Amino acid sequence: MQEDHAAAPLRVDPETAIILREAYHKIEALFRADHYGLYDYVRVVAGKIARVDTFFVGFLQGTSRVRYPYAYDAGRYVDPDTHIFGPNGQTAWLLKHRQTYRYAYDQGAVLHAGVPIGDVGRRSEDAVTVPIFRPGKDGPGQLFGMLSMQSYVPDSYDDNVVRAFEWLSGVVERVLTREGEDREALRRLPAGDVGPNVLTSDHVMEYLAHRVGSIREIAVEAMSESEVTAVVQSHLTRIIDATEHIQSELIEMLMDTDEGPERRFLSLTKAQQGVAVRLVDGLDNDQLSAELGISLNTVKTHLSAILRKYGMANRAQVADDVRRYLAG
């Protein structure tokens, strides 16, 4: 059934189809590695089809967090943020139902139960939130994000608009999935002189230095201009645009830097977690055996399994990784 549905023509009106076809070609050509540009362009395209007062992109991380690298409300950029999601909001609804959420399903009850985006003094009167999935190897895809558009005007999104937005979200999903598949393909190559593809604080600092340097150059250019009206305003606009990029890109970088410790720790059994936590305190095997009330051989068995799951050479490395998880 899913294959037949995927092969069926998209039921949208001709004007919408023209907009989507143009969007597809531009996304393929321009936004493969520019996530901010991709999200910004999708928002603009959605705005050509229907009224869009609020728009956001969110990504799940770990067991309870959602990171929002991109959001707009009432024509203004909203600072990227991270939230712990609860049991009654959109994220929980999407995880349970694995389908598009529409305001009409419950008159916005799920929407308003979650964390508000943008102007907290206003309530959206219509909304469409589409889940995005990462393909699973042996089963259904893993839900890892969402795209949402909302309107302050009731009944803004009919079936034509919803289908179009689902289609756009599918394009975003494929772009992000291909990037992940490309990274995985590179990881399979012999490393040679190139280290593993792991994002470190050094990478982040290099990135920040480069981007902040570009902002400084823009500011220096502005200072050297004799004009102080339209020209200065133009430079300031460029500075604002650059800082928006930094904020959006950094919040996504955090997804690569801090997911590992949690994922590795949660891969352990409860007994193994008990051993791993005590490694942070520097306990040796005899001390672990005494504190946990287990035999020395059982301690060694747990340590061997922990090192294998973590892919690390010694207990000190595991202790540092667990410490990072506990601090988060």
Protein Blocks (a to p, Z undefined) as FASTA:
>chain_A
ZZmmmmpccdddfklmmmmmmmmmmmmmmmmmmmklmmmmmmmmmmmmmccfbdcdddde
hjlbccdfbdceehiacddddddddfkbmklmmmmnopacdfklnnommmmmmccehjfk
bccfbdcddddddddfklccddfbdcddddfbehkbcfklmmmmmmmmmmmmmmmmmmmm
mmmmmmmpcfklaccddddfklmmmmmmmmmmmmmmmmmmmmmpmbfklmmmmmmmmmmm
mmmmmmmmmmmmmmmmmmmmmmmmmmpcfklmmmmmmmmnopafklmmmmnopafklmmm
mmmmmmmmnopabfklmmmmmmmmmmZZ
